[in-house]
Amino acid sequence: MCNLCERAKDIPEYLELLSKMQEEDAMRLATSKELAEEIPIVGRSIYTSVNWPVKLYHPMFDARVAYSVPSNYFQPLYLNGEKQGVMFAHGAMRSIFFAGERLMVFSKCLNHYREGEFFTSFLFLHFEPSEYKYNIAEDGTLSISANLEKPMKNLITGKIEEKKVMFTFTHKPVVGRIVTRERVLSSAQFRTIYAKYGGAQLRSASIDMEGYAITVPHFAPHPYMLQLHEKFGYKSNREFQEHVIDYFKQHLKF
């Protein structure tokens, strides 16, 4: 087990946050089932390839795009050719992590319904070593990809279905690519970049949470981990982010 995995399972605050998240997800799933009776389309992207629910205790890393503005936050993931949502929202995630040799993908997209929330997409999938590929480029860029059909359980109907899943998640070296809040908010260059996604006044969601923006596609520690960065052994969110690649080096052995 890698160093970060050892720490994660022994941090009570982290385990408590994950447990609370799963309680919230159970309520969202119940609302999704209720809504699917009226709008069947709700159930077409809610699947798992493992016995759900599972106990979560692993470190998790979100696959984010460069700059990570709220309307374009996560790297793409496709189910049966349909692109899953990429918007930032409380409770949304597109995390990858390892459980032994298995690569795990945990992706959630949400919307509001009356007083609650429901899933527009929920995927908790496992990939055996033969089901995914990874590549390290000369510049240090790590790419992890899969393109295959897998049997999955529809969590709305309970039926097992064959679905095609496809993604290429990328982590580029972030040292020298992390931009401070002050520079982003004062730079005409960055305001021009953000204008592409809804107006120059639109800020990166990561600026509000982490205090910086990252100018390349990257894997970011899940927000729960950043809240507890010192317990994970890092002095700051930025230091944690700069060492994300160490987790993947230990698991992929490169």
Secondary structure by P-SEA (a helix, b strand, c coil): ccaaaaaaaacaaaaaaaaaaaaaaaaaaaaaaaaaaaccccccccccccccccccccbbbbbccccccccccccccccccccccccccccccbbbbbcccbbbbbbbbbbbcccbbbbcbbbbcccccccbbbbbcccbbbbbbcbbbbbbbcccccbbbbbbbbbbbbbcccccccccaaaaaacaaaaaaaccccccccccccccccccccccccccccaaaaaaccccccccaaaaaaaaaaaaaaaacc
